[in-house]
């Protein structure tokens, strides 16, 4: 967070939330003070960052555009039209085709109406690079440049060349919205959106990568396209997603931004910013990730490693001996009987009564039996639940297992029963992944 939050935001956080926010940046409670900050102060800082971004573009790119585009009047028109009062939407990243930079340009007539609304001005700023061997990605950049030079989009669709960390930082701190439109489910993370989050920039993204989780923390702190595909044909899906983006801009996002009060800002927009910073940002810092690794993996691994090595690897040797014993006896397991009394298929509250008699071949109670059910929805199976059988009788090597499972939901289910080895000293069941379905 201290790397990608602008210096102005870091000073703002320190002054309004206290220096503690940097030491506790992954703790949501450390950020609660953002909701007590005046709306006007947040708006003023956002406008300060926006003007800083616009001045950066005018200063650093004017010479590049004059050198590359060859038409001084067109370049000056672009510079003059960059408007701090407009809703500025940013899209900057590596131009891999799955990131669908082209999506916004599916319907140019509709896009032109959005960006040329004099009452509600909207501008899009693009930047990024394609891999030298990625011809398709380079083609996307070329297409965006072509569209940006069309008369109806001049100064409304802007492409910033030579994308680097400086350009990235100005973008993720200066635009109003960060747009991300990956092909589901190919987005690994989407760290640029996390950086924008730390600077009061709102996210508008497909529910994929980090936003799949982030959006759930506060659905009134950004906007999302569903994670579900409607069409198997990607071209059709692209058209639907593009139409959804246009519709959300026209009917939700743009009106919200321009719902301004007498002081020149939208109170509802500021509430989105507060929710974004207070509810979402703390969950997506590098500090939180490192803490997760330490708490979930490194410390447990250290504890287990110490236990395995103690007393000349006593526990490790016991586990190895147990595994060798199970391997030797596994194929000798015999199902003596299996009796299933099924509940009525559509009556909740009735029982699924199952009794199994198993000759464990000497494994005894180290052999578990588990009920596994899948719910079928729209022809797709989803894991519904697992339940452990209880051992109700032991007769030498022969164990009787029993399960009473109430039917809680109606629907179509598929179920089965599986045997597996039990040892509390295993780190995880998958540490010894023997299974047998009966």
Residue pairs with C-beta under 8 A, 6 or more apart in sequence:
1 22
1 25
1 198
1 281
1 285
1 286
1 287
2 10
2 22
4 169
4 172
4 195
4 198
4 199
5 13
5 198
5 199
6 49
6 169
6 173
6 199
8 45
8 48
8 49
9 45
9 49
9 173
9 198
9 199
9 200
10 22
12 45
13 21
13 22
14 21
14 22
16 33
16 34
16 37
16 41
17 30
17 31
17 33
17 34
18 33
20 30
21 30
21 31
24 30
25 282
25 285
25 287
25 288
26 282
26 283
26 285
26 287
26 288
26 291
27 282
28 278
28 279
28 282
28 283
30 282
31 277
31 278
31 281
31 282
32 278
34 274
34 277
34 278
35 274
35 278
37 274
39 265
39 267
39 270
39 271
40 263
40 265
42 200
42 270
42 273
42 274
43 263
43 264
43 265
43 270
45 200
46 176
46 200
46 273
47 84
49 173
49 174
49 199
49 200
50 84
50 88
50 174
50 175
50 176
51 84
52 170
52 173
52 174
53 88
53 170
53 171
53 173
53 174
53 175
54 82
54 84
54 174
56 170
56 174
57 82
57 125
57 158
57 160
57 170
58 79
58 82
61 160
61 161
62 75
62 79
64 161
64 162
65 75
65 78
65 79
66 72
66 75
68 161
69 75
69 149
74 149
74 154
77 154
77 155
78 154
78 155
78 158
79 155
80 155
81 123
81 154
81 155
81 156
82 123
82 155
82 158
83 121
83 123
85 121
86 121
86 122
86 123
87 120
87 121
87 122
87 123
87 176
87 177
87 253
87 254
87 257
87 258
88 122
88 123
88 124
88 125
88 174
88 175
88 176
88 177
89 122
89 123
89 124
89 125
89 175
89 176
89 177
89 178
89 179
89 204
90 124
90 125
90 126
90 171
90 172
90 174
90 175
90 177
90 178
90 179
90 196
90 201
91 101
91 104
91 124
91 125
91 126
91 127
91 128
91 178
91 179
91 180
91 181
92 125
92 126
92 127
92 128
92 160
92 163
92 167
92 168
92 171
92 172
92 192
93 99
93 128
93 180
93 192
94 128
94 129
94 130
94 131
94 137
95 101
95 128
95 129
95 130
95 134
95 137
95 138
95 140
95 141
96 130
96 131
96 134
96 137
97 134
97 136
97 137
97 140
98 182
98 183
98 186
98 187
99 180
99 181
99 182
99 183
99 187
100 181
100 182
100 183
100 238
100 241
101 126
101 128
101 140
101 141
101 144
101 181
102 140
102 143
102 144
102 238
103 181
103 238
103 241
103 242
103 245
104 111
104 124
104 179
104 181
104 242
104 245
105 111
105 143
105 144
105 147
106 238
106 239
106 242
106 243
107 242
107 243
107 246
108 147
108 150
108 152
110 246
111 153
111 246
112 152
112 153
114 122
114 246
114 249
114 250
114 254
115 121
115 122
115 123
115 124
115 152
115 153
115 156
115 157
116 152
116 156
117 254
119 258
120 254
120 255
120 257
120 258
122 156
122 249
122 254
123 155
123 156
123 157
123 158
124 156
124 157
124 158
124 179
125 158
125 159
125 160
125 171
125 175
126 144
126 148
126 157
126 158
126 159
126 160
127 159
127 160
127 161
127 163
127 167
127 168
127 171
128 141
128 163
129 141
129 163
130 137
130 138
130 140
130 141
131 137
141 159
144 157
144 159
145 159
147 153
147 157
148 154
148 157
148 158
148 159
160 167
160 171
168 192
168 195
169 195
172 178
172 192
172 195
172 196
172 199
172 201
173 196
173 199
173 201
175 196
175 201
176 201
176 202
176 257
177 201
177 202
177 203
177 204
177 253
178 192
178 193
178 196
178 201
178 202
178 203
178 204
178 205
179 204
179 205
180 187
180 190
180 192
180 193
180 203
180 204
180 205
180 206
180 209
180 211
181 205
181 206
181 225
181 241
181 245
182 190
182 205
182 206
182 208
182 209
183 234
184 206
184 207
184 208
184 227
184 228
184 229
185 208
185 227
186 208
187 206
187 208
187 209
188 209
189 209
189 210
190 205
190 208
190 209
190 210
190 211
191 210
193 203
193 205
193 209
193 210
193 211
193 214
194 210
194 214
194 281
194 284
196 202
196 203
197 203
197 214
197 276
197 277
197 280
197 281
197 284
198 277
198 281
198 285
200 273
200 276
200 277
201 276
202 221
202 222
202 223
202 272
202 273
202 276
203 211
203 214
203 215
203 222
203 223
203 276
204 222
204 223
204 224
204 245
204 248
204 253
205 211
205 215
205 222
205 223
205 224
205 225
206 224
206 225
206 227
206 241
207 215
207 224
207 225
207 226
207 227
208 227
210 284
211 222
211 224
212 227
213 283
214 222
214 280
214 283
214 284
215 222
215 224
215 280
217 279
217 280
217 283
218 275
218 276
218 279
218 280
220 271
220 272
220 275
221 272
221 273
221 274
221 275
221 276
221 279
221 280
222 272
222 276
222 280
223 248
223 252
223 253
225 241
225 244
225 245
229 237
230 236
230 237
230 240
231 237
231 240
256 266
256 268
256 269
256 272
257 266
257 269
258 266
259 266
259 267
259 268
259 269
260 266
261 267
282 288
304 427
307 315
308 315
308 316
309 316
315 425
318 425
319 423
319 425
319 426
322 366
322 423
322 425
323 432
325 363
326 363
326 366
326 421
326 432
326 434
327 434
329 360
329 361
329 362
329 363
330 361
330 363
330 434
330 436
332 361
332 362
333 358
333 359
333 360
333 361
333 363
333 367
333 419
333 436
334 358
334 359
334 361
335 356
335 357
335 358
335 359
335 438
336 357
336 358
336 359
336 398
337 355
337 356
337 357
338 354
338 355
338 356
338 357
338 417
338 438
339 354
339 355
339 356
340 352
340 353
340 354
341 351
341 352
341 353
341 354
342 352
343 350
343 351
343 352
343 407
344 350
346 410
347 407
348 407
348 408
348 409
348 410
349 406
349 407
349 408
350 406
350 407
351 404
351 405
351 406
351 407
352 371
352 403
352 404
352 405
352 406
352 407
352 415
353 403
353 404
354 371
354 389
354 402
354 403
354 405
354 417
355 400
355 401
355 402
355 403
356 369
356 389
356 400
356 401
356 402
356 417
356 438
357 398
357 399
357 400
357 401
358 367
358 369
358 398
358 399
358 400
358 401
358 419
359 397
359 398
360 366
360 367
360 397
360 398
360 399
361 397
362 397
363 421
364 394
364 397
364 399
365 391
365 394
365 399
365 422
366 421
366 422
366 423
367 399
367 419
367 420
367 421
367 422
368 388
368 389
368 419
368 420
368 421
368 422
369 388
369 389
369 401
369 417
369 418
369 419
370 386
370 387
370 388
370 389
370 417
370 418
370 419
370 420
371 386
371 387
371 388
371 389
371 403
371 405
371 415
371 416
371 417
372 383
372 385
372 386
372 415
372 416
372 417
372 418
373 383
373 384
373 385
373 386
373 413
373 414
373 415
374 381
374 382
374 383
374 384
374 413
374 414
374 415
375 381
375 382
375 384
375 409
375 411
375 412
375 413
376 382
376 411
376 412
376 413
376 414
377 411
377 412
381 414
384 413
387 403
387 405
389 401
389 402
389 403
389 417
390 401
390 402
390 403
391 399
391 400
391 401
392 400
392 401
392 402
393 399
393 400
394 400
416 437
417 437
417 438
418 435
418 436
418 437
418 438
419 435
419 436
419 437
419 438
420 429
420 434
420 435
420 436
421 432
421 434
423 432
426 432
